[in-house]
Amino acid sequence: MSILKKLVLLLGDVIVLYVSLAATVLIRYGLEAFDAQFGVHTAPFSAIFILWLFVFYLNDLYRYQAFQTRKRLFTKIFTAVIVSGAISAISFYLFPGLFELTPKTNLFIFSVISLVLLYAVRIIFLNLFTSGALKVIVLGSSPLIIETVKYLKENGHTGYSVIHWTERPSEQSLKEITEMARARKIDIVIVQPNLTKDLANRKALYQLLPLDVSVVNFPDFYEMLFEKIPLSELHEEWFIENVTARKPFYDALKRALDFVLGILGAIILSPFALLVAVGIKLTSPGPIFYKQERVGKGSALFTLYKFRSMRSGNNGPLWTTENDSRVTAFGRFTRFTHLDEIPQLINIIRGDISVAGPRPERVELAKQYEELPHYEMRHIIKPGLTGWAQINYRPSASLEEAYEKLRYDIYYIKNRSIFLDLLIALKTIRYLVTSSR
């Protein structure tokens, strides 16, 4: 979903929350006491609204997927309101001195009103996305373009309507597209990159600009729509133009945050680490820690630390499968709870890995993955404890799945920022709590 649409949805949610609060105060206290009571409730509820918006984000209410069906949309909003309401109730009652309110009845009324209004506003946006969809012409015929055109035609909630698709544009067809753009008021022409290398094609596309038509490269459109990179469409020049190996200010700030978070995490989780260590010793023979060489930044090797979750000395496939017989009973618990990853805080403190980034692969797997296009780009930054691929896609168990995760990893490398790292951290917390992506 485009940033503009996300911002519009966010603004709509903020308005809905304050309207819901005003309606709640009006129902509870009447018109005469409205001004005074609304003033009393505004500050504490404003603080709570920040939590609500975070929950909305974690529940994917700012992504196209939430709009696929009305039932799915209502389910996601209902879940978000229930979770937000529960967090609000806990906050009000645990910190009464901070909020100076314990509004049990008001919070219930507010939650019901906001549920209704949030759903109603989302339905309005859904209708706007479909009825006011941007008119699109697509030029090109790669497998990924074919897949994307099919997706757009089947998912009107994306806000794009494919008016015309020319798989193999010619000079004559491009002239016809110019006339079509003028007659049908086309908004966007999506172009396969290799088409712009031809001088005649460039001149024909140039004629679209005065018609207020946006000419967009397919990789850019695909990245915006799916939040991953269409690697099969790209060549080396794209990486030269779009991928930066060094971001000095960001790199320094991220390293400082990694160090602080690593120290805090080690202190907070040390009691759990001790319990896990004892559990491993009591349930299976062998060392407590599992040490393995992984590939880091610049393809340099480093030792990654984890709590051992498999039987000692047990070899097998490089990929771990579901119900893998090598995993101990206690190891299944530590893997499910992700407690086996606590020792990686050592790697974060040492600077081997970051909190967010592509997951570091085993040396043997990395050698297999080298046959994937542009895989080496994955190593221009530090790997991470969690990452964009981890929160958007399941663990890979084949080359095909590793390729899909690579598309998410390259998206992160291209767009990495402290804000994106924060979003990854928030969604990782949701995944740890709910095991859902």
C-alpha positions in Angstrom: 0.0 0.0 0.0 1.3 3.4 -0.9 2.6 5.7 1.9 -0.1 8.3 1.1 -2.9 5.7 1.5 -1.4 4.5 4.8 -1.3 8.1 6.0 -4.9 8.7 5.0 -6.0 5.6 6.8 -4.0 6.6 9.9 -5.5 10.1 9.9 -9.0 8.5 9.5 -8.3 6.3 12.5 -7.2 9.2 14.7 -10.3 11.1 13.8 -12.5 8.0 14.5 -10.9 7.6 18.0 -11.5 11.2 19.0 -15.1 11.1 17.6 -15.7 7.9 19.5 -14.4 9.5 22.7 -16.7 12.5 22.2 -19.7 10.3 21.6 -18.8 8.3 24.8 -18.6 11.4 26.9 -21.9 12.7 25.4 -23.7 9.5 26.2 -22.3 9.2 29.7 -22.5 12.8 30.9 -24.9 14.6 28.6 -24.6 17.9 26.8 -24.3 20.2 29.8 -21.2 18.5 31.3 -19.7 17.6 27.9 -17.0 20.3 27.7 -15.7 19.7 31.2 -15.7 15.9 30.9 -14.3 15.8 27.4 -11.4 18.0 28.7 -10.8 15.5 31.6 -10.8 12.5 29.3 -8.8 13.9 26.4 -5.3 13.8 27.8 -5.3 10.2 29.2 -7.2 8.8 26.2 -4.7 10.5 23.8 -1.9 8.6 25.5 -4.0 5.4 25.1 -4.7 6.1 21.5 -1.0 5.8 20.7 -1.2 2.2 21.9 -4.4 1.6 19.8 -2.6 2.8 16.7 0.3 0.5 17.3 -2.1 -2.5 17.7 -3.8 -1.5 14.5 -0.5 -1.6 12.7 0.5 -4.9 14.2 -2.8 -6.3 13.1 -2.1 -5.3 9.5 -4.9 -2.7 9.3 -2.7 -0.5 7.1 -2.0 -3.2 4.5 -4.0 -4.3 1.4 -4.5 -7.8 2.8 -6.8 -6.5 5.5 -9.3 -5.4 2.8 -9.5 -8.7 0.9 -13.0 -9.5 2.2 -15.4 -7.7 4.5 -15.4 -10.6 6.9 -11.6 -10.6 7.1 -11.7 -6.8 7.6 -14.3 -7.0 10.4 -12.3 -9.9 12.1 -9.1 -7.9 12.1 -10.8 -4.7 13.4 -12.7 -6.7 16.1 -9.4 -8.4 17.2 -7.6 -5.1 17.3 -10.3 -3.4 19.3 -10.4 -6.3 21.9 -6.6 -6.3 22.3 -6.5 -2.5 22.5 -9.3 -2.3 25.0 -7.6 -4.9 27.2 -4.3 -3.1 27.1 -6.1 0.2 27.9 -8.0 -1.3 30.9 -4.7 -2.7 32.3 -3.0 0.6 31.8 -5.8 2.6 33.5 -5.9 0.3 36.5 -2.2 -0.3 36.9 -1.3 3.4 36.6 -4.2 5.3 38.1 -1.9 8.1 39.3 -0.6 8.6 35.8 -4.0 8.6 34.0 -6.2 9.8 36.9 -9.0 7.7 35.5 -10.3 4.1 35.8 -13.1 4.4 33.2 -14.5 0.8 33.1 -17.9 1.8 31.7 -16.6 4.6 29.5 -13.9 2.3 28.1 -16.6 -0.3 27.2 -18.8 2.2 25.5 -15.8 3.8 23.7 -14.7 0.3 22.4 -18.1 -0.5 21.0 -18.5 2.9 19.3 -14.9 2.8 17.9 -15.5 -0.8 16.6 -18.6 0.3 14.6 -17.0 3.5 13.3 -13.6 1.9 12.4 -15.4 -0.7 10.4 -17.7 1.9 8.7 -14.8 4.1 7.8 -12.8 1.1 6.5 -15.8 0.1 4.3 -15.9 3.7 3.0 -12.2 3.4 2.1 -12.7 0.0 0.5 -15.4 1.5 -1.7 -13.1 4.4 -2.6 -10.3 2.0 -3.4 -12.5 0.0 -5.7 -14.8 2.6 -7.3 -12.2 5.3 -7.4 -9.4 2.9 -8.5 -6.5 4.4 -10.4 -6.7 3.4 -14.1 -3.6 1.5 -15.1 -2.1 0.4 -18.4 0.6 -2.4 -18.2 3.3 -2.8 -20.8 5.3 -6.0 -20.7 5.0 -9.8 -20.5 7.5 -11.2 -17.9 6.2 -14.0 -15.7 6.1 -11.6 -12.7 4.1 -9.0 -14.7 1.6 -11.7 -15.7 1.3 -12.7 -12.0 0.9 -9.0 -10.9 -1.8 -8.2 -13.6 -3.8 -11.3 -12.5 -3.5 -10.2 -8.8 -4.7 -6.6 -9.6 -7.7 -7.9 -11.6 -8.7 -10.3 -8.8 -8.1 -7.8 -5.9 -10.0 -4.5 -6.6 -9.3 -3.4 -3.0 -5.7 -2.6 -4.0 -7.1 0.6 -5.7 -5.7 -0.2 -9.1 -7.8 -1.1 -12.2 -6.1 -2.6 -15.2 -7.7 -0.9 -18.2 -5.3 -2.3 -20.8 -2.4 -4.7 -21.0 -0.1 -4.9 -24.0 2.3 -7.8 -23.6 4.6 -7.0 -26.6 4.4 -3.2 -27.3 5.2 -2.0 -30.8 5.6 1.6 -32.1 2.1 1.5 -33.4 0.6 0.1 -30.1 2.4 2.8 -28.1 0.8 5.5 -30.2 -2.6 3.9 -29.6 -1.9 3.8 -25.9 -1.2 7.5 -26.0 -4.6 8.1 -27.5 -6.2 5.7 -25.0 -4.5 7.6 -22.1 -6.0 10.8 -23.4 -9.5 9.4 -24.1 -9.9 7.3 -20.9 -7.9 9.5 -18.5 -5.4 6.9 -17.6 -3.5 7.5 -14.3 -0.5 5.2 -14.5 1.4 3.3 -17.2 3.5 0.5 -15.7 6.5 -0.4 -17.9 8.7 -3.4 -18.0 12.3 -1.9 -17.6 13.8 -3.3 -20.8 11.2 -1.5 -22.9 12.7 1.9 -22.0 16.1 1.0 -23.5 14.6 1.4 -27.0 14.7 5.1 -28.2 11.4 4.9 -30.0 9.7 3.5 -26.9 11.2 6.2 -24.7 9.9 8.9 -27.0 6.4 7.4 -27.0 6.3 7.2 -23.2 7.6 10.7 -23.0 4.4 11.9 -24.8 2.4 10.6 -21.9 3.8 13.0 -19.3 1.9 16.1 -20.6 -1.3 14.1 -20.3 -0.8 13.9 -16.5 0.0 10.2 -16.8 2.6 8.7 -14.4 5.1 6.4 -16.1 6.3 3.9 -13.5 8.9 1.2 -13.8 7.4 -2.2 -13.0 10.0 -3.0 -10.3 9.1 0.2 -8.4 5.4 -0.5 -8.7 5.8 -4.1 -7.5 8.0 -3.0 -4.6 5.3 -0.5 -3.5 2.5 -3.1 -3.8 4.0 -6.1 -2.2 6.8 -4.6 -0.1 9.4 -6.9 -1.6 11.8 -6.7 -4.5 11.1 -8.3 -7.9 14.6 -9.8 -8.3 13.8 -11.5 -11.6 13.2 -8.1 -13.2 16.5 -6.5 -12.1 20.0 -6.2 -13.4 23.2 -4.8 -11.8 22.5 -1.2 -12.7 19.4 -1.2 -10.5 21.5 -2.1 -7.5 24.1 0.5 -8.3 21.3 3.2 -8.5 19.2 2.0 -5.6 21.2 0.2 -3.0 23.6 2.0 -0.6 26.2 -0.1 1.3 27.0 2.6 3.8 24.7 5.0 5.7 27.2 6.5 8.3 24.7 8.2 10.6 22.2 5.4 10.5 24.9 2.7 11.0 26.4 4.5 14.0 23.0 5.1 15.6 21.9 1.5 15.0 25.2 0.1 16.5 24.6 2.2 19.6 21.0 1.0 19.9 22.1 -2.6 19.3 24.6 -2.4 22.1 22.2 -0.9 24.6 19.4 -3.3 23.7 21.8 -6.2 23.9 22.9 -5.3 27.4 19.4 -4.6 28.6 18.1 -7.8 27.0 20.9 -9.9 28.6 20.1 -8.4 32.1 16.3 -8.9 31.7 16.4 -12.3 30.2 19.2 -13.7 32.4 16.8 -15.5 34.8 15.1 -17.3 31.8 18.6 -18.1 30.4 19.5 -19.8 33.7 16.3 -21.9 33.7 16.8 -22.9 30.1 20.4 -23.9 30.8 19.3 -26.1 33.7 16.5 -27.6 31.6 18.9 -28.6 28.8 21.3 -30.2 31.3 18.5 -32.2 33.0 16.8 -33.4 29.8 19.6 -34.4 27.4 23.3 -35.1 27.5 25.7 -32.7 25.8 26.7 -29.1 26.0 24.3 -26.3 26.9 25.3 -24.0 24.1 25.2 -24.7 20.4 27.9 -22.9 18.4 28.0 -22.7 14.7 29.8 -20.7 12.0 27.5 -18.3 10.1 28.1 -15.9 7.3 28.0 -12.2 8.3 28.7 -8.8 6.7 31.1 -8.9 3.8 30.8 -12.7 3.8 33.0 -12.8 6.9 32.5 -15.8 9.1 31.6 -15.6 12.8 30.4 -17.9 15.6 26.7 -17.7 16.4 25.5 -18.8 19.9 22.2 -20.5 20.7 20.9 -22.8 23.4 21.2 -26.4 22.1 17.8 -27.7 21.1 18.9 -30.9 19.2 20.5 -34.1 20.4 24.2 -33.7 20.7 26.2 -35.0 17.7 23.1 -35.6 15.6 23.7 -34.8 12.0 21.1 -34.6 9.2 19.5 -32.2 6.6 20.6 -28.6 6.5 17.0 -27.5 6.8 15.1 -28.2 10.0 11.7 -29.8 9.1 8.5 -29.9 11.1 8.5 -32.6 13.8 12.3 -33.1 13.1 13.4 -36.2 15.1 16.7 -34.5 16.0 15.0 -31.9 18.2 14.7 -32.9 21.9 11.4 -32.5 23.7 12.7 -29.6 25.8 14.3 -28.2 22.6 10.8 -28.1 21.0 9.7 -25.9 23.9 12.7 -23.5 23.6 12.2 -23.3 19.9 8.5 -22.6 20.1 9.1 -19.9 22.7 12.3 -18.7 21.0 14.2 -19.0 24.3 16.9 -20.9 22.4 17.9 -17.6 20.8 18.8 -15.7 24.0 22.5 -16.3 23.6 22.5 -14.4 20.4 22.5 -11.3 22.6 26.2 -12.0 22.9 26.5 -11.7 19.2 24.6 -8.4 19.2 26.8 -7.0 22.0 29.9 -8.1 20.1 28.7 -6.5 16.9 28.5 -9.8 14.9 24.8 -9.2 14.2 22.3 -6.5 14.7 18.8 -6.6 16.2 17.2 -6.2 12.7 18.6 -7.5 9.4 18.7 -10.6 7.2 19.1 -13.7 9.3 22.7 -15.1 9.2 22.8 -18.4 7.3 25.0 -21.5 7.9 28.1 -21.6 5.7 26.8 -24.7 3.9 23.4 -23.1 3.1 25.0 -19.9 2.1 27.1 -21.8 -0.5 23.9 -23.3 -1.9 22.1 -20.0 -2.0 24.9 -18.4 -4.0 23.2 -19.7 -7.1 20.2 -17.4 -6.4 20.4 -14.1 -8.4 21.9 -11.2 -6.4 22.3 -13.3 -3.2 25.7 -11.6 -2.5 23.8 -8.3 -1.9 22.5 -9.9 1.3 25.9 -9.6 2.8 26.5 -5.9 2.4 25.0 -5.2 5.8 25.1 -7.0 9.2 22.7 -9.9 9.6 20.1 -9.6 12.3 18.3 -11.4 15.1 15.0 -10.7 13.3 14.3 -9.2 10.0 11.8 -8.1 7.3 11.8 -11.6 5.7 11.2 -13.3 9.1 8.1 -11.3 9.9 6.6 -11.6 6.4 7.5 -15.2 5.4 7.9 -18.6 7.0 11.4 -20.2 7.6 12.8 -21.4 4.3 13.1 -25.2 3.7 14.1 -25.1 0.1 15.9 -23.0 -2.5 12.5 -21.7 -3.8 11.5 -20.4 -0.3 15.0 -19.0 0.3 14.6 -17.0 -3.0 11.3 -15.6 -1.7 12.9 -14.6 1.6 15.7 -13.0 -0.4 13.2 -10.7 -2.1 12.2 -9.4 1.3 15.8 -9.1 2.5 16.7 -6.9 -0.5 13.7 -4.7 0.2 15.0 -4.2 3.8 18.5 -3.5 2.6 17.3 -0.9 0.1 14.8 0.8 2.5 16.5 0.2 5.9 16.0 2.9 8.5 15.5 3.3 12.2 11.7 3.6 11.6 11.6 0.4 9.6 13.7 -1.4 12.3 11.1 -0.2 14.9 8.3 -1.7 12.8 10.2 -5.0 12.5 10.7 -5.1 16.3 7.0 -4.4 16.9 5.9 -7.1 14.5 8.5 -9.5 15.9 6.9 -9.0 19.3 3.5 -9.8 17.8 4.9 -12.9 16.2 6.4 -14.1 19.4 3.1 -13.6 21.2 0.7 -15.0 18.5 3.0 -17.0 16.2 1.2 -15.3 13.2 2.8 -13.2 10.4 
